[in-house]
């Protein structure tokens, strides 16, 4: 039986486009945190690009730790979740490329489910994304 993993992702951009950071929290199905990741992306990303980059990094991390696992991805980005669940079309050319990359990375897992959550339920991933931005200016 494949391992079930919860993944909380958040991307943040200041300026839109501007400097961006990502935050990721990986937990088991009992909500025990297994891993946290914070990373500065660079200086010219939109918020939506940062959200996709957070997801892609999370998929990369999880593919090496939980190959063929079942992922439940939680994000406070309605656009990200609705595009990946097929409720919204991807119109932006830059997001289309990221969307295709996500679809390729999903192949490492038995199944990937996407869930939209309120920001309050994604607080730690948000803190980690902002931490990456704050540390980049030091």
Buried (B, 14 or more C-beta within 10 A) or exposed (E): EEBBBBBBBBBBBBEEBBBBBBBBBBBEEEEEEBBBBBBBBEEEBBBBBBBBBBBBBBBBBBBEEBEEBBBBBBBBBEBBBBBBEEEEEBEBEEBEEBBEBBEEBBEBBBEBBBEBBEEEEBBBBBBBBBBBBEEBEE
